[in-house]
Amino acid sequence: MGSARSWVWLFSFLAFLHTALAATRSFTIDYEHDCFRKDGEAFRYISGSIHYSRIPRVYWKDRLLKMYMAGLNAIQTYIPWNFHEPSPGQYDFSGDRDLGHFLKLAQDLGLLVILRPGPYICAEWDMGGLPAWLLKKKDIVLRSSDQDYITAVDKWMGKLLPMIKPYLYQNGGPIITVQVENEYGSYFACDYNYLRHLTKLFRSHLGDEVVLFTTDGGSLGYLKCGSIQGLYATVDFGTASNVTACFEAQRHAEPHGPLVNSEFYTGWLDHWGERHWMVPTAAILKSLNEMLSMGANVNMYMFFGGTNFGYWNGANTPYAPQPTSYDYDAPLTEAGDLTDKYFAIRDLIKMYKEIPKGAVPPSTPKYAYGVVPMKTLRTVSDALDLLAFSGAVKSLYPLTFIELGQSFGFVLYRTTLPVDCLTPTPLSSPMNGVHDRAYVSVDGVAVGILERNKVISINITGKAGSQLDILVENLGRVNFGKDINDFKGLVSNVNLGSNVLTGWLMYSLSIDEAVREGRLQKEGSVLSAPAPPSSLSPPTFYAGSFVIPDGIPDLPQDTYIQFPNWRKGQVWINGFNLGRYWPARGPQVTLYVPANLLSTAAPNNITILELESAPCDPGPCAVEFTNTPFINATVTPTLTRPRRLQVKEDLL
């Protein structure tokens, strides 16, 4: 009995102690001395961006620890709304989405957190983190006072912000500041009532003590619509910008308070078909040193980039989707490896603050598992009964993904040719309505590809009544600028010559579920050999497997998969959607495969959906696992106006 009383007393004391400590914690803005104050003491953060949604949970600690050992005292992260609420009212904060675990882990490692919960985040993430189901209202004005949008935001934040509140610094957690919206000055709406509504919403859930802030480009033009009373205005800029001029712009919005660069770019984002950007370390050190010598607070974006697994990448305009890798030429590579840039930044930080003692955790080992033969399974058309769980939807004219209740992946549109096309006849999307890439076949024979902004017409032949299949791929929604209301599928009519095609059957494809359940590999699913790679073949599934060798210690290890002579598609490993490959366009050639996806207890299964043409006849049909990444292949530019490094205007 006495022992039980002792335990009760101990727990009561610990609870009292926690409450007492929390009561002494504070994080505020000191306008008189132009700084932050943490527990009453002047404070400056040197931070780095890391997105938990781009990292397997098993590697969160490794990446965070490396950031801590670099001398950072804080990390910055986004919360993608669509990552946690895939459909209205259905929330997921488990596994790789366990936000609470990530925040607690950061705190346990000694890192403070700068939180950017949106509702819009940009982040080169699909639709800037906004869920695609918002587009069910076709004319919705996103990021505005549109009542349907506000209602959805209020409901989401009513779920999210109470979860965040216990992690605020004054409540004993690691979160020192919370951003409201993101780079709103770059958006056309300029709706101050919207920003006022968000301010009240955040305050109502998080209280009056937390520091709320905004981030905008480092010029008056961006701050005009992005800043508002009650939210502390910060700026973002990279190595090509004039540090003094950018902070003078912040001073226009905030005459007093700490100088803050919320996104100091250590690299830049890539697009398929454009060069891989690399930023010299010397340029980073020059700007970083200048800011730190001024006493500024700096967050390096990105310190660790990670990976756009599955379908999560975004896109910019003129329409160009981002690749699977989000390496960003950051100080830590996509696989969390240490770089010369990492150590150079660490050495610079040493000049301004004490950094942790001890050895930096090493880069994770990589293993080349070698060549894995692949076998042909079924075409998408032949596998419809396994992929389209809900059957066909009939409509006179084509429906969009959202109208079909689908957000990501692929939809098969099917109709018949209304007339004989004995000579080549244009099949076209005159309103540029293919969003984003369409693989066209007639009676099962691949005849061409339509692509948003690039190819709006191809010539086909066929007889009246021939089956026309158009497999449309969502390549990622626009994440920045006015075009984030990015509908997918056939978003306008398709013409055959002068005829508008009608009488469509549309199949929403649940490929991820079919792959996870092994539906495509059942007996009798093997197809005859496809067309040689010199010509297109219909979108087709392929499969292979490999066993991790016995007797080698510390396996499985991270690896990279490459696709010699394959052209474009999607790849799954043990049912996990690794992402898109597109070596025919580049610059990314290999895809990162984290070790947690692999097994030593059973064969590792690889499933590929090759959309254009596989090298399976007459050449070898295989993929290869290597220990070396290759995301910097030479590309032939496709834009008439080349994009510039760290210039956001070029993304609009």
C-alpha positions as CSV (number, residue, x, y, z in Angstrom):
1,M,0.0,0.0,0.0
2,G,2.8,2.4,0.9
3,S,4.5,1.6,-2.4
4,A,1.4,2.5,-4.3
5,R,1.2,5.8,-2.4
6,S,4.8,6.5,-3.3
7,W,4.1,6.0,-7.0
8,V,1.1,8.3,-6.8
9,W,3.1,10.9,-5.1
10,L,5.9,10.6,-7.7
11,F,3.6,10.9,-10.6
12,S,1.9,13.9,-9.0
13,F,5.2,15.6,-8.4
14,L,6.4,15.0,-11.9
15,A,3.1,16.4,-13.3
16,F,3.5,19.5,-11.1
17,L,7.1,19.9,-12.2
18,H,6.2,19.6,-15.9
19,T,3.5,22.3,-15.4
20,A,5.9,24.5,-13.4
21,L,8.6,24.3,-16.1
22,A,6.1,24.9,-18.9
23,A,4.9,28.0,-17.1
24,T,8.4,29.5,-17.2
25,R,8.9,28.8,-20.9
26,S,8.2,31.7,-23.3
27,F,9.1,32.6,-26.9
28,T,8.4,36.2,-27.9
29,I,9.4,39.0,-30.2
30,D,11.4,41.9,-28.7
31,Y,10.6,44.9,-30.9
32,E,12.8,47.2,-28.8
33,H,15.9,45.2,-29.3
34,D,15.1,43.7,-32.7
35,C,15.3,40.0,-31.7
36,F,13.5,37.0,-30.5
37,R,13.5,36.2,-26.8
38,K,13.5,32.6,-25.5
39,D,12.7,32.3,-21.8
40,G,13.6,36.0,-21.5
41,E,17.0,35.7,-23.2
42,A,17.9,37.1,-26.6
43,F,17.7,34.3,-29.1
44,R,18.6,33.7,-32.8
45,Y,17.8,30.5,-34.7
46,I,19.9,28.9,-37.4
47,S,17.5,26.4,-38.9
48,G,17.0,24.0,-41.8
49,S,14.0,22.8,-43.7
50,I,13.1,19.1,-43.6
51,H,9.7,17.6,-44.7
52,Y,8.7,14.5,-42.8
53,S,6.3,13.6,-45.7
54,R,9.3,13.1,-48.0
55,I,11.1,10.6,-45.6
56,P,10.3,7.1,-44.4
57,R,9.6,7.3,-40.6
58,V,12.5,5.0,-39.9
59,Y,14.9,7.7,-41.2
60,W,13.5,10.7,-39.3
61,K,15.9,10.3,-36.5
62,D,18.9,9.9,-38.7
63,R,18.2,13.1,-40.7
64,L,17.3,15.2,-37.7
65,L,20.4,14.1,-35.8
66,K,22.6,15.1,-38.7
67,M,20.9,18.5,-38.8
68,Y,21.5,18.9,-35.0
69,M,25.1,17.9,-35.4
70,A,25.6,20.5,-38.1
71,G,25.0,23.2,-35.5
72,L,21.3,23.9,-36.2
73,N,19.2,24.8,-33.2
74,A,15.9,24.5,-35.1
75,I,14.2,22.8,-38.0
76,Q,11.4,24.0,-40.2
77,T,8.7,21.7,-41.6
78,Y,5.5,21.9,-43.6
79,I,2.2,20.1,-42.9
80,P,0.6,19.0,-46.2
81,W,-3.1,19.0,-45.8
82,N,-3.7,16.5,-48.6
83,F,-1.2,14.1,-47.0
84,H,-3.4,13.8,-43.9
85,E,-7.0,14.2,-45.2
86,P,-7.1,12.3,-48.5
87,S,-10.9,12.5,-48.5
88,P,-13.2,14.8,-46.6
89,G,-13.3,13.9,-42.9
90,Q,-10.9,10.9,-43.2
91,Y,-7.7,11.8,-41.3
92,D,-4.5,9.8,-41.2
93,F,-1.7,10.6,-38.7
94,S,-0.3,7.1,-38.5
95,G,3.0,5.6,-39.7
96,D,4.9,7.9,-42.0
97,R,2.2,10.5,-41.3
98,D,2.7,10.5,-37.5
99,L,3.3,14.3,-37.1
100,G,3.3,14.1,-33.3
101,H,6.1,11.5,-33.3
102,F,8.1,13.7,-35.6
103,L,7.7,16.7,-33.4
104,K,8.6,14.8,-30.3
105,L,11.6,13.3,-32.0
106,A,12.9,16.7,-32.9
107,Q,12.5,17.9,-29.4
108,D,14.2,14.8,-27.9
109,L,17.2,15.6,-30.1
110,G,17.4,19.2,-28.9
111,L,15.8,20.9,-31.9
112,L,13.2,23.6,-31.9
113,V,10.5,23.6,-34.6
114,I,9.3,26.3,-36.9
115,L,6.0,25.0,-38.1
116,R,4.3,25.8,-41.4
117,P,0.8,24.2,-41.3
118,G,-0.7,26.0,-44.3
119,P,-3.4,25.6,-45.3
120,Y,-1.4,26.2,-48.5
121,I,2.3,25.3,-48.4
122,C,3.6,25.3,-52.0
123,A,6.6,23.0,-51.2
124,E,6.8,21.6,-54.8
125,W,4.1,19.3,-53.5
126,D,0.9,18.3,-55.3
127,M,-1.5,21.3,-55.4
128,G,0.6,23.1,-52.8
129,G,-0.7,20.7,-50.1
130,L,-4.3,21.6,-50.8
131,P,-6.5,18.4,-51.2
132,A,-7.8,17.9,-54.7
133,W,-11.3,17.2,-53.5
134,L,-11.7,20.9,-52.9
135,L,-12.1,21.1,-56.7
136,K,-15.5,19.3,-56.5
137,K,-16.8,22.8,-56.6
138,K,-15.5,23.7,-60.1
139,D,-15.5,27.5,-59.6
140,I,-14.0,27.5,-56.1
141,V,-11.5,30.3,-55.5
142,L,-8.7,28.7,-53.5
143,R,-6.8,30.7,-50.9
144,S,-9.6,33.3,-50.6
145,S,-12.7,34.1,-48.6
146,D,-14.7,31.8,-50.9
147,Q,-17.2,30.3,-48.4
148,D,-16.8,26.7,-49.5
149,Y,-13.0,27.0,-49.2
150,I,-13.2,28.7,-45.8
151,T,-15.6,26.0,-44.5
152,A,-13.1,23.3,-45.5
153,V,-10.2,25.2,-44.0
154,D,-12.0,25.8,-40.7
155,K,-12.8,22.1,-40.4
156,W,-9.3,21.0,-41.2
157,M,-7.6,23.5,-38.9
158,G,-10.2,22.6,-36.2
159,K,-8.7,19.1,-36.4
160,L,-5.0,20.0,-36.8
161,L,-4.4,23.0,-34.6
162,P,-5.7,21.4,-31.3
163,M,-3.2,18.6,-32.1
164,I,-0.4,21.1,-32.5
165,K,-1.2,23.1,-29.3
166,P,0.5,20.8,-26.8
167,Y,3.7,21.0,-28.8
168,L,4.0,24.8,-28.6
169,Y,7.1,26.0,-26.7
170,Q,5.1,27.7,-24.0
171,N,3.2,24.4,-23.4
172,G,6.4,22.4,-23.0
173,G,6.9,21.5,-26.7
174,P,9.4,22.4,-29.4
175,I,7.3,24.7,-31.6
176,I,8.6,28.3,-31.3
177,T,6.8,30.0,-34.3
178,V,3.8,29.0,-36.6
179,Q,3.4,30.3,-40.1
180,V,-0.1,31.4,-41.4
181,E,-0.6,30.6,-45.1
182,N,2.6,30.8,-47.3
183,E,3.9,33.4,-49.8
184,Y,0.5,34.9,-50.1
185,G,2.0,38.0,-51.8
186,S,2.7,35.8,-54.8
187,Y,-0.9,34.9,-55.3
188,F,-3.4,36.9,-57.4
189,A,-6.2,37.0,-54.8
190,C,-4.7,39.6,-52.4
191,D,-7.7,38.9,-50.0
192,Y,-6.9,40.6,-46.7
193,N,-10.2,39.3,-45.2
194,Y,-8.9,35.8,-45.9
195,L,-5.7,36.6,-44.0
196,R,-7.7,38.2,-41.2
197,H,-9.9,35.1,-41.0
198,L,-6.9,32.8,-40.7
199,T,-5.3,35.0,-38.1
200,K,-8.4,34.7,-35.9
201,L,-8.7,31.0,-36.6
202,F,-5.1,30.3,-35.6
203,R,-5.4,32.5,-32.5
204,S,-8.6,30.8,-31.4
205,H,-7.0,27.4,-31.4
206,L,-3.4,28.2,-30.4
207,G,-3.8,31.2,-28.1
208,D,-2.4,34.6,-28.0
209,E,1.2,33.7,-26.8
210,V,2.4,31.9,-29.9
211,V,4.4,33.9,-32.5
212,L,2.5,33.8,-35.8
213,F,4.3,34.8,-38.9
214,T,4.1,35.1,-42.7
215,T,6.8,34.5,-45.4
216,D,7.0,36.4,-48.7
217,G,9.6,37.2,-51.3
218,G,12.2,39.8,-50.4
219,S,10.6,42.8,-52.2
220,L,7.8,45.3,-51.4
221,G,5.7,43.9,-54.3
222,Y,5.4,40.5,-52.5
223,L,5.0,42.0,-49.0
224,K,2.1,44.2,-50.1
225,C,-0.4,41.4,-50.3
226,G,1.4,38.9,-48.1
227,S,1.7,40.8,-44.9
228,I,-1.0,41.9,-42.5
229,Q,-1.2,43.3,-39.0
230,G,-1.0,40.7,-36.3
231,L,1.3,38.4,-38.2
232,Y,5.0,39.0,-38.1
233,A,6.3,39.5,-41.7
234,T,9.4,37.6,-42.8
235,V,11.1,37.3,-46.2
236,D,12.8,34.6,-48.3
237,F,15.6,34.8,-50.8
238,G,18.6,32.9,-52.2
239,T,22.2,33.4,-53.1
240,A,21.5,35.6,-56.1
241,S,19.7,38.3,-54.1
242,N,21.1,41.3,-52.3
243,V,20.9,40.6,-48.6
244,T,20.7,44.2,-47.5
245,A,17.9,45.0,-50.0
246,C,15.8,42.0,-49.0
247,F,16.0,42.8,-45.3
248,E,15.2,46.5,-46.1
249,A,12.0,45.2,-47.7
250,Q,11.2,43.3,-44.5
251,R,12.0,46.5,-42.5
252,H,9.3,48.3,-44.6
253,A,6.7,45.8,-43.2
254,E,8.3,45.3,-39.8
255,P,10.3,48.5,-38.8
256,H,11.4,46.6,-35.6
257,G,11.8,43.1,-34.6
258,P,14.2,40.3,-35.6
259,L,15.5,40.0,-39.2
260,V,14.3,36.7,-40.6
261,N,15.0,34.8,-43.9
262,S,12.5,32.0,-43.7
263,E,13.8,30.3,-46.9
264,F,17.4,30.8,-47.7
265,Y,17.9,28.6,-50.8
266,T,20.8,26.1,-50.6
267,G,19.8,24.7,-54.0
268,W,16.8,24.8,-56.3
269,L,14.0,22.7,-57.6
270,D,14.1,20.5,-60.7
271,H,11.6,19.7,-63.5
272,W,11.4,16.8,-65.9
273,G,13.1,17.8,-69.1
274,E,15.1,20.7,-67.5
275,R,18.6,20.8,-66.1
276,H,19.4,19.6,-62.5
277,W,20.2,22.8,-60.5
278,M,23.3,23.0,-58.4
279,V,24.3,25.9,-56.2
280,P,28.0,26.5,-55.5
281,T,28.9,26.1,-51.8
282,A,30.9,29.3,-51.9
283,A,27.9,31.3,-52.9
284,I,25.9,29.9,-50.0
285,L,28.6,30.6,-47.5
286,K,29.0,34.2,-48.7
287,S,25.3,35.0,-48.3
288,L,24.9,32.9,-45.1
289,N,27.9,34.6,-43.5
290,E,26.5,38.0,-44.4
291,M,23.1,37.3,-42.8
292,L,24.6,35.7,-39.6
293,S,27.0,38.7,-39.2
294,M,23.9,41.0,-39.2
295,G,22.4,38.9,-36.4
296,A,19.6,37.6,-38.7
297,N,17.6,34.5,-38.1
298,V,18.1,32.1,-41.1
299,N,16.3,28.9,-42.2
300,M,18.1,27.0,-44.9
301,Y,15.6,25.7,-47.5
302,M,16.3,22.8,-48.0
303,F,18.7,21.4,-45.5
304,F,17.4,17.9,-46.4
305,G,15.1,17.5,-49.4
306,G,14.0,13.9,-49.6
307,T,11.8,12.2,-52.1
308,N,8.4,12.7,-53.8
309,F,7.3,9.1,-53.4
310,G,4.2,7.9,-55.2
311,Y,2.3,10.8,-56.9
312,W,3.1,13.6,-54.5
313,N,5.3,15.8,-56.7
314,G,3.9,19.2,-57.8
315,A,4.3,21.2,-61.0
316,N,5.0,24.7,-62.2
317,T,3.8,26.8,-65.1
318,P,4.4,26.8,-68.0
319,Y,3.3,23.3,-67.1
320,A,6.3,21.3,-66.0
321,P,6.1,18.6,-63.3
322,Q,8.8,18.0,-60.8
323,P,10.7,14.7,-60.7
324,T,10.6,12.0,-58.0
325,S,13.8,13.2,-56.4
326,Y,13.6,16.3,-54.2
327,D,17.4,16.3,-53.6
328,Y,17.5,20.1,-54.1
329,D,21.3,20.0,-54.0
330,A,20.8,20.4,-50.3
331,P,23.6,19.9,-47.7
332,L,22.2,16.4,-47.0
333,T,21.4,14.4,-50.2
334,E,18.1,12.7,-51.0
335,A,19.4,9.6,-49.2
336,G,20.6,11.7,-46.2
337,D,24.3,11.5,-47.2
338,L,26.8,14.0,-45.9
339,T,28.2,16.4,-48.5
340,D,31.1,18.9,-48.7
341,K,28.3,21.6,-48.5
342,Y,27.2,20.1,-45.2
343,F,30.6,20.3,-43.6
344,A,31.3,23.8,-45.0
345,I,28.1,25.2,-43.6
346,R,28.9,23.4,-40.3
347,D,32.3,25.1,-40.2
348,L,30.6,28.5,-40.8
349,I,28.0,28.0,-38.0
350,K,30.9,27.2,-35.7
351,M,32.0,30.8,-36.0
352,Y,28.7,32.0,-34.6
353,K,27.7,29.5,-32.0
354,E,28.8,26.4,-30.2
355,I,28.0,23.2,-32.1
356,P,27.5,19.8,-30.5
357,K,30.5,17.7,-29.7
358,G,31.0,14.2,-31.1
359,A,31.1,12.5,-34.4
360,V,28.5,13.3,-37.1
361,P,26.5,10.2,-37.9
362,P,27.8,8.7,-41.2
363,S,26.1,8.4,-44.5
364,T,24.0,5.3,-44.8
365,P,25.7,2.5,-46.6
366,K,24.4,1.6,-50.1
367,Y,24.3,-1.7,-51.9
368,A,24.2,-2.7,-55.6
369,Y,21.9,-5.6,-55.8
370,G,22.5,-5.9,-59.5
371,V,20.4,-6.8,-62.5
372,V,16.8,-8.1,-62.0
373,P,15.1,-9.7,-65.0
374,M,11.6,-8.6,-65.7
375,K,8.7,-10.5,-67.3
376,T,5.8,-9.1,-69.2
377,L,2.4,-9.3,-67.5
378,R,-0.7,-7.6,-68.9
379,T,-1.5,-4.4,-70.7
380,V,-3.6,-1.9,-68.8
381,S,-6.5,-2.5,-71.2
382,D,-6.3,-6.3,-70.6
383,A,-6.2,-5.8,-66.8
384,L,-9.2,-3.5,-66.5
385,D,-11.1,-6.1,-64.5
386,L,-8.3,-6.2,-62.0
387,L,-7.8,-2.4,-61.9
388,A,-11.2,-0.8,-62.2
389,F,-12.8,-2.0,-59.0
390,S,-16.0,0.0,-59.5
391,G,-16.4,-0.7,-63.2
392,A,-17.1,1.8,-66.0
393,V,-18.7,5.3,-65.7
394,K,-20.7,6.3,-68.8
395,S,-20.9,9.8,-70.0
396,L,-21.7,11.6,-73.3
397,Y,-18.6,13.8,-72.8
398,P,-15.4,13.0,-70.8
399,L,-15.4,13.6,-67.1
400,T,-12.4,14.9,-65.0
401,F,-10.6,12.9,-62.4
402,I,-12.4,14.7,-59.6
403,E,-15.8,14.1,-61.2
404,L,-14.9,10.5,-61.2
405,G,-13.9,10.6,-57.5
406,Q,-10.2,10.1,-58.2
407,S,-7.3,12.3,-57.2
408,F,-4.1,10.7,-58.4
409,G,-2.7,8.2,-60.9
410,F,-4.5,7.1,-64.1
411,V,-7.9,7.0,-65.7
412,L,-8.7,5.1,-68.9
413,Y,-11.1,6.8,-71.3
414,R,-12.7,4.6,-73.9
415,T,-14.9,5.2,-76.9
416,T,-15.2,4.1,-80.5
417,L,-14.3,5.8,-83.7
418,P,-17.5,7.3,-85.3
419,V,-16.2,7.2,-88.8
420,D,-13.6,5.4,-91.0
421,C,-10.2,7.0,-90.8
422,L,-8.5,5.2,-93.7
423,T,-6.0,8.0,-94.1
424,P,-4.2,9.7,-91.1
425,T,-6.8,11.8,-89.3
426,P,-6.0,14.3,-86.5
427,L,-7.0,13.2,-83.0
428,S,-6.8,16.4,-81.1
429,S,-7.5,18.3,-77.9
430,P,-8.0,21.7,-79.3
431,M,-8.6,23.3,-75.9
432,N,-5.3,21.8,-74.6
433,G,-7.5,19.6,-72.4
434,V,-5.2,16.7,-71.8
435,H,-4.1,17.0,-68.2
436,D,-1.4,15.8,-68.3
437,R,-0.2,13.0,-70.6
438,A,-2.4,10.6,-72.6
439,Y,-1.3,7.3,-74.1
440,V,-3.5,6.6,-77.2
441,S,-4.2,3.2,-78.7
442,V,-6.7,2.0,-81.4
443,D,-7.8,-1.6,-81.1
444,G,-5.0,-2.3,-78.7
445,V,-2.2,-0.9,-80.9
446,A,-0.4,2.2,-79.5
447,V,-0.6,5.1,-81.9
448,G,0.8,8.1,-80.1
449,I,1.0,10.4,-77.0
450,L,-0.8,13.6,-76.3
451,E,0.8,16.0,-73.8
452,R,-0.3,19.1,-72.1
453,N,1.1,22.3,-73.7
454,K,3.4,20.2,-75.9
455,V,1.4,17.8,-78.2
456,I,-2.3,18.6,-78.7
457,S,-2.8,16.6,-81.9
458,I,-1.7,13.2,-83.4
459,N,-2.7,11.4,-86.5
460,I,-4.5,8.1,-86.2
461,T,-6.1,5.6,-88.6
462,G,-8.9,3.1,-88.0
463,K,-12.3,1.9,-89.0
464,A,-15.7,3.1,-87.7
465,G,-16.4,1.2,-84.5
466,S,-12.7,0.6,-83.7
467,Q,-12.0,0.9,-80.0
468,L,-10.1,4.1,-78.9
469,D,-8.4,4.0,-75.6
470,I,-6.8,7.1,-74.0
471,L,-5.0,6.4,-70.8
472,V,-4.5,9.7,-69.0
473,E,-1.8,10.2,-66.4
474,N,-1.9,12.9,-63.7
475,L,1.7,14.1,-63.6
476,G,1.2,16.3,-60.6
477,R,-0.9,19.4,-59.9
478,V,0.5,23.0,-60.1
479,N,1.7,24.0,-56.7
480,F,2.5,27.7,-57.2
481,G,0.7,30.7,-58.7
482,K,-2.8,31.3,-60.0
483,D,-3.2,27.9,-61.6
484,I,-3.3,25.7,-58.5
485,N,-6.9,24.8,-59.3
486,D,-5.5,22.2,-61.6
487,F,-8.1,19.7,-62.9
488,K,-6.9,16.4,-64.2
489,G,-7.9,14.0,-67.0
490,L,-9.6,15.0,-70.2
491,V,-10.8,18.4,-69.0
492,S,-12.2,19.4,-72.4
493,N,-13.6,17.5,-75.4
494,V,-11.5,15.4,-77.8
495,N,-12.0,15.8,-81.6
496,L,-11.5,13.3,-84.4
497,G,-11.0,15.5,-87.4
498,S,-14.1,17.8,-87.2
499,N,-16.1,15.4,-85.0
500,V,-16.4,15.8,-81.3
501,L,-16.0,12.3,-79.7
502,T,-18.9,11.3,-77.5
503,G,-20.2,8.1,-75.7
504,W,-17.3,7.6,-73.3
505,L,-16.7,4.8,-70.9
506,M,-14.3,5.9,-68.1
507,Y,-12.4,3.6,-65.8
508,S,-10.9,4.9,-62.5
509,L,-7.8,2.7,-62.0
510,S,-6.9,1.6,-58.5
511,I,-3.4,0.5,-59.5
512,D,-1.8,0.9,-56.1
513,E,-4.3,-1.4,-54.5
514,A,-4.0,-4.0,-57.3
515,V,-0.2,-4.0,-57.0
516,R,-0.3,-4.3,-53.2
517,E,-2.8,-7.2,-53.4
518,G,-0.8,-9.0,-56.0
519,R,-3.7,-9.1,-58.4
520,L,-1.6,-8.5,-61.6
521,Q,0.6,-11.6,-61.0
522,K,-2.0,-14.3,-61.0
523,E,-1.7,-17.4,-63.2
524,G,-2.5,-16.9,-66.8
525,S,-1.7,-13.2,-66.9
526,V,1.3,-13.4,-69.2
527,L,1.0,-11.4,-72.5
528,S,2.6,-12.0,-75.8
529,A,5.7,-10.0,-76.6
530,P,5.2,-6.3,-77.0
531,A,6.3,-4.1,-79.9
532,P,10.1,-3.4,-80.2
533,P,11.3,-0.2,-78.4
534,S,11.7,1.7,-81.7
535,S,7.9,2.1,-81.7
536,L,5.3,2.7,-79.0
537,S,3.7,-0.2,-77.2
538,P,0.5,0.0,-75.1
539,P,0.9,0.7,-71.4
540,T,1.9,-2.6,-69.9
541,F,2.8,-4.1,-66.5
542,Y,6.0,-6.0,-65.9
543,A,7.2,-7.9,-62.8
544,G,10.4,-9.3,-61.4
545,S,11.9,-10.3,-58.0
546,F,15.2,-10.7,-56.3
547,V,16.5,-12.2,-53.1
548,I,18.9,-10.3,-50.9
549,P,22.1,-12.4,-50.6
550,D,22.8,-14.4,-47.5
551,G,25.9,-14.0,-45.5
552,I,26.4,-10.3,-46.0
553,P,26.1,-8.3,-42.8
554,D,23.9,-5.3,-42.3
555,L,21.6,-6.0,-45.2
556,P,19.2,-4.7,-46.4
557,Q,20.8,-1.4,-47.3
558,D,19.7,1.6,-49.3
559,T,20.0,1.3,-53.0
560,Y,19.0,3.0,-56.3
561,I,17.1,1.5,-59.1
562,Q,17.7,2.4,-62.8
563,F,15.9,1.5,-66.0
564,P,18.2,0.8,-68.9
565,N,16.4,1.4,-72.2
566,W,13.0,1.8,-70.5
567,R,11.3,5.1,-71.3
568,K,8.7,6.3,-68.8
569,G,6.5,4.8,-66.1
570,Q,5.8,4.1,-62.5
571,V,7.5,1.6,-60.2
572,W,6.5,-0.3,-57.0
573,I,8.7,-2.3,-54.7
574,N,7.0,-4.8,-52.4
575,G,3.8,-2.9,-53.1
576,F,5.2,0.5,-52.2
577,N,4.8,3.2,-54.9
578,L,8.3,4.4,-55.3
579,G,7.5,7.1,-57.8
580,R,7.9,8.0,-61.5
581,Y,10.8,7.2,-63.7
582,W,11.4,9.1,-66.9
583,P,15.0,8.6,-68.1
584,A,14.0,9.4,-71.7
585,R,13.4,13.0,-70.5
586,G,15.7,13.4,-67.5
587,P,17.5,14.8,-65.6
588,Q,16.7,12.1,-63.0
589,V,17.8,8.6,-64.1
590,T,17.9,6.6,-60.8
591,L,15.3,6.4,-58.1
592,Y,16.2,6.2,-54.4
593,V,15.1,3.0,-52.7
594,P,15.3,3.2,-48.8
595,A,16.3,0.0,-47.1
596,N,13.1,-0.2,-45.1
597,L,11.2,-1.2,-48.3
598,L,13.4,-4.3,-48.7
599,S,13.2,-7.7,-47.0
600,T,15.7,-10.4,-46.3
601,A,13.0,-12.9,-45.3
602,A,11.3,-13.2,-48.7
603,P,11.8,-12.3,-52.3
604,N,11.5,-8.6,-53.1
605,N,8.9,-7.9,-55.8
606,I,9.2,-5.2,-58.4
607,T,6.2,-4.1,-60.4
608,I,6.6,-1.6,-63.3
609,L,4.0,0.1,-65.4
610,E,5.9,1.1,-68.5
611,L,3.8,3.6,-70.4
612,E,5.7,4.0,-73.7
613,S,7.9,1.1,-74.6
614,A,10.0,-1.5,-72.7
615,P,13.2,-3.1,-73.9
616,C,11.8,-6.6,-73.7
617,D,12.0,-7.6,-77.3
618,P,14.4,-8.2,-78.8
619,G,16.9,-6.9,-76.1
620,P,17.2,-7.7,-72.4
621,C,14.4,-6.8,-70.2
622,A,15.7,-5.9,-66.8
623,V,16.1,-3.2,-64.2
624,E,19.3,-2.7,-62.2
625,F,20.0,-1.8,-58.6
626,T,23.1,0.3,-58.1
627,N,24.9,2.0,-55.2
628,T,25.3,5.3,-57.0
629,P,22.6,7.9,-57.7
630,F,22.3,9.7,-61.1
631,I,20.0,12.6,-61.0
632,N,22.0,15.0,-63.2
633,A,21.7,13.7,-66.8
634,T,22.0,16.0,-69.7
635,V,18.6,17.1,-71.1
636,T,17.5,19.0,-74.2
637,P,15.6,22.1,-73.0
638,T,11.9,22.2,-74.0
639,L,11.0,25.7,-72.8
640,T,11.2,28.7,-75.1
641,R,11.9,30.8,-72.0
642,P,14.5,29.0,-69.8
643,R,14.0,29.2,-66.1
644,R,16.6,30.9,-63.9
645,L,18.1,29.8,-60.7
646,Q,16.1,30.8,-57.6
647,V,13.8,33.1,-59.5
648,K,10.2,32.4,-58.5
649,E,8.8,34.6,-61.2
650,D,10.0,32.0,-63.7
651,L,7.7,29.4,-62.1
652,L,4.5,31.4,-63.0
